[in-house]
């Protein structure tokens, strides 16, 4: 390992420790969650960065781009990591996602859910699915309107090769902390409705990134997706 690579690995390990400590403190402060699962968003970061994070104990990684994600999954197969697809998913990319990833956090259409179900290999466990909600009605964001969530949830719940786990959202850029908390609170309400209908298997509310994880956890997020605060700026 070169000196530069060693320094980068040490920085990633230190950043991870800082984020984990912050999440622990936020969970203690939150009225809704006791623990928060961390997904390290490794998109556009090299394989070496993922290896460094894995060496520091990180198991869950998020990728936005199918080809990049599949390449990392194949290269790091011996590490037995858990991979989350978190970006917009086109129908011509569903097979690669169904065959390689463990989670898809960005399902927003019945067509995509059906293809993922049909293409999930029989020897693998059901693919964990989160429905993406456009809680701020943002034209620049993907996702379901809140009123559409229950119908798609029923469809996913009926799919043999999919496991409905909960909801994900990305807030509108530039919102103030008070607005963020209001949006996250609406997401928590939707999530609780989903739990009431589908039971304990619905256990994941994924919301919050490097810039708004505090507001997210305080309003009930039990999974956050953190990239910059762990890996630094993307290449």
C-alpha positions as CSV (number, residue, x, y, z in Angstrom):
1,X,0.0,0.0,0.0
2,X,1.3,3.4,-0.9
3,X,1.6,6.2,1.6
4,X,-1.3,8.1,-0.1
5,X,-3.5,5.0,-0.1
6,X,-2.6,4.4,3.6
7,X,-3.6,8.0,4.5
8,X,-6.8,7.7,2.5
9,X,-7.7,4.5,4.3
10,X,-7.0,6.1,7.7
11,X,-9.1,9.1,6.8
12,X,-12.1,6.9,5.7
13,X,-11.8,4.8,9.0
14,X,-11.7,8.0,11.0
15,X,-14.7,9.5,9.1
16,X,-16.7,6.3,9.6
17,X,-16.0,6.3,13.4
18,X,-17.2,10.0,13.5
19,X,-20.4,9.3,11.6
20,X,-21.2,6.2,13.7
21,X,-20.7,8.2,16.9
22,X,-23.0,11.0,15.5
23,X,-25.7,8.4,14.7
24,X,-25.4,6.8,18.1
25,X,-25.9,10.2,19.7
26,X,-28.8,11.1,17.4
27,X,-30.5,7.8,18.1
28,X,-30.3,8.5,21.8
29,X,-31.8,12.0,21.2
30,X,-34.6,10.8,18.9
31,X,-38.0,9.9,20.2
32,X,-38.5,7.3,17.5
33,X,-35.4,5.1,17.0
34,X,-32.9,3.2,19.1
35,X,-30.4,2.4,16.4
36,X,-29.6,3.7,12.9
37,X,-28.2,1.5,10.1
38,X,-25.5,3.2,8.1
39,X,-25.3,2.7,4.3
40,X,-22.0,4.1,3.0
41,X,-22.7,5.6,-0.5
42,X,-19.7,4.6,-2.5
43,X,-20.8,5.8,-6.0
44,X,-18.0,7.3,-8.0
45,X,-15.5,6.3,-5.4
46,X,-12.9,3.7,-6.3
47,X,-12.9,0.1,-5.1
48,X,-10.0,0.9,-2.8
49,X,-12.3,3.2,-0.8
50,X,-14.8,0.5,-0.4
51,X,-12.1,-1.9,0.8
52,X,-10.9,0.7,3.3
53,X,-14.4,1.2,4.7
54,X,-15.0,-2.6,4.8
55,X,-11.7,-3.0,6.7
56,X,-13.1,-0.4,9.2
57,X,-16.1,-2.6,9.8
58,X,-18.6,-1.1,7.3
59,X,-20.9,-3.8,5.7
60,X,-23.6,-1.9,3.8
61,X,-22.8,0.1,0.6
62,X,-25.0,2.1,-1.7
63,X,-24.5,2.5,-5.5
64,X,-26.5,4.7,-7.9
65,X,-25.2,3.4,-11.2
66,X,-25.8,-0.2,-12.2
67,X,-22.6,-0.9,-14.2
68,X,-20.4,0.6,-11.6
69,X,-22.1,-1.2,-8.8
70,X,-22.0,-4.6,-10.4
71,X,-18.3,-4.2,-11.1
72,X,-17.6,-3.4,-7.4
73,X,-19.9,-6.3,-6.3
74,X,-18.0,-8.8,-8.5
75,X,-14.6,-7.4,-7.5
76,X,-15.3,-7.5,-3.8
77,X,-17.4,-10.7,-3.6
78,X,-15.1,-12.3,-1.1
79,X,-15.9,-9.6,1.4
80,X,-19.6,-10.7,1.7
81,X,-20.8,-7.1,1.8
82,X,-24.4,-6.0,1.5
83,X,-25.2,-3.9,-1.5
84,X,-28.0,-1.4,-1.9
85,X,-29.1,0.1,-5.3
86,X,-30.2,3.6,-4.5
87,X,-30.5,5.4,-7.8
88,X,-33.2,5.7,-10.5
89,X,-33.7,2.3,-12.1
90,X,-34.6,1.9,-15.8
91,X,-36.3,-1.2,-17.0
92,X,-33.4,-2.3,-19.2
93,X,-31.2,-2.4,-16.1
94,X,-33.4,-4.4,-13.8
95,X,-31.8,-7.8,-14.5
96,X,-28.4,-6.8,-13.4
97,X,-29.8,-5.3,-10.2
98,X,-32.0,-8.3,-9.5
99,X,-29.1,-10.7,-10.0
100,X,-26.4,-8.8,-8.0
101,X,-27.8,-6.4,-5.4
102,X,-29.3,-7.3,-2.0
103,X,-31.6,-4.2,-1.7
104,X,-33.3,-1.8,-4.0
105,X,-34.3,1.5,-2.3
106,X,-35.7,3.3,-5.4
107,X,-38.7,1.3,-6.6
108,X,-41.4,3.7,-7.8
109,X,-43.3,1.8,-10.6
110,X,-45.1,-1.5,-10.8
111,X,-43.3,-2.3,-14.0
112,X,-39.9,-2.1,-12.3
113,X,-41.1,-4.2,-9.4
114,X,-42.5,-6.9,-11.7
115,X,-39.3,-7.1,-13.6
116,X,-37.2,-7.3,-10.5
117,X,-39.4,-10.1,-9.1
118,X,-39.3,-12.0,-12.4
119,X,-35.5,-11.6,-12.8
120,X,-34.5,-12.4,-9.2
121,X,-32.6,-15.7,-9.2
122,X,-34.4,-18.5,-7.4
123,X,-31.3,-19.5,-5.4
124,X,-31.0,-16.1,-3.8
125,X,-33.2,-14.8,-1.0
126,X,-36.0,-12.3,-1.9
127,X,-34.8,-8.9,-2.9
128,X,-35.3,-6.3,-0.2
129,X,-37.4,-3.4,-1.6
130,X,-38.0,0.1,-0.4
131,X,-40.5,2.3,-2.2
132,X,-39.1,5.8,-3.1
133,X,-41.4,8.6,-2.1
134,X,-41.2,12.1,-3.6
135,X,-42.4,13.7,-0.3
136,X,-41.7,17.3,-1.4
137,X,-43.4,17.0,-4.8
138,X,-40.1,18.0,-6.3
139,X,-40.0,17.9,-10.1
140,X,-36.3,17.1,-10.0
141,X,-36.7,14.0,-7.9
142,X,-38.0,10.5,-8.6
143,X,-40.5,8.8,-6.5
144,X,-44.2,8.1,-5.7
145,X,-46.7,10.7,-4.5
146,X,-47.7,9.8,-1.0
147,X,-51.2,8.8,-2.2
148,X,-49.7,6.2,-4.5
149,X,-47.6,4.4,-1.9
150,X,-50.2,1.9,-0.6
151,X,-51.1,0.5,-4.1
152,X,-47.5,-0.2,-5.0
153,X,-46.8,-1.6,-1.6
154,X,-49.6,-4.1,-2.1
155,X,-48.2,-5.2,-5.4
156,X,-44.7,-5.6,-4.0
157,X,-46.0,-7.5,-1.0
158,X,-47.6,-10.0,-3.3
159,X,-44.4,-10.6,-5.3
160,X,-42.8,-13.9,-4.3
161,X,-39.2,-12.9,-5.0
162,X,-39.5,-9.4,-3.4
163,X,-39.6,-8.5,0.3
164,X,-41.3,-5.2,1.1
165,X,-39.1,-3.5,3.8
166,X,-40.3,0.1,3.9
167,X,-39.8,3.5,2.4
168,X,-37.0,5.9,1.1
169,X,-36.9,9.5,0.3
170,X,-34.6,12.3,-0.9
171,X,-35.6,15.8,0.1
172,X,-35.8,18.8,-2.2
173,X,-32.4,20.5,-2.4
174,X,-32.0,23.7,-0.4
175,X,-34.7,23.2,2.2
176,X,-34.2,24.6,5.6
177,X,-33.9,22.4,8.7
178,X,-37.4,23.1,9.8
179,X,-38.8,22.2,6.4
180,X,-36.7,19.1,6.4
181,X,-38.1,17.9,9.7
182,X,-41.6,18.5,8.5
183,X,-41.0,16.5,5.4
184,X,-39.3,13.7,7.3
185,X,-42.2,13.7,9.8
186,X,-44.7,13.1,6.9
187,X,-42.5,10.2,5.8
188,X,-42.6,8.7,9.2
189,X,-46.4,8.9,9.2
190,X,-46.5,7.1,5.8
191,X,-44.1,4.5,7.2
192,X,-46.3,3.9,10.2
193,X,-49.3,3.4,8.0
194,X,-47.4,0.9,6.0
195,X,-46.4,-1.0,9.2
196,X,-50.0,-1.1,10.3
197,X,-51.0,-2.7,7.0
198,X,-48.2,-5.1,6.3
199,X,-46.8,-5.9,9.7
200,X,-43.3,-6.3,11.3
201,X,-41.5,-7.1,8.0
202,X,-41.9,-3.4,7.1
203,X,-39.0,-2.2,9.3
204,X,-36.9,0.3,7.4
205,X,-37.3,4.0,6.9
206,X,-34.4,5.2,4.8
207,X,-34.0,9.0,4.8
208,X,-31.2,11.4,5.5
209,X,-27.8,12.0,3.8
210,X,-24.6,13.8,4.9
211,X,-26.4,17.2,4.9
212,X,-29.6,16.3,6.7
213,X,-29.1,13.1,8.7
214,X,-29.7,14.9,12.0
215,X,-33.2,16.0,11.0
216,X,-33.9,12.6,9.5
217,X,-32.9,10.6,12.6
218,X,-34.7,12.9,14.9
219,X,-37.9,12.3,12.9
220,X,-37.6,8.5,12.8
221,X,-35.1,7.4,10.1
222,X,-33.5,4.1,11.1
223,X,-31.4,3.9,7.9
224,X,-29.3,6.8,6.5
225,X,-27.2,7.0,3.3
226,X,-24.0,8.8,3.8
227,X,-21.3,9.4,1.2
228,X,-19.4,12.6,1.4
229,X,-19.0,12.6,5.2
230,X,-17.3,9.2,4.8
231,X,-15.4,9.2,1.5
232,X,-15.0,12.9,0.8
233,X,-15.9,14.6,-2.4
234,X,-16.4,12.4,-5.4
235,X,-14.0,12.2,-8.3
